[in-house]
């Protein structure tokens, strides 16, 4: 299962690039982060790089992603929002309100489902 992560607000290209660097630098997420290319619209010359896909599964990758996103958002000064989507749901987190425990718990829950799903399929943690 993948979690899709998108960035909006601030200088979106810079923020997207910084988030990609941040996540690929996390040891628990090594080899799990990739950039998703979207096909160009009729009036565009090239595809858009606006989504990061993070492979979740055994080993607690969902929890590692929650921690990495939380810390990254706390380092942002701009009004940056990330949207995280998994098969269990979608959560939007704003850098200015990242300390809201209820939102972080919800994010952790939708990402934890991926870890548990893999364990149910026979993989061990």
Secondary structure, 3 states (H helix, E strand, C coil): CEEEEEEECCCHHHHHHHHHHHHHCCHHHCCCEEEEEECCCCCCCCCEEEEEEEECCCCCHHHHHHHHHHHHHHCCCCCCEEEEEECCEEEEEEHHHCCCHHHHHHHHHHHHHHHHHHHHCCCCC
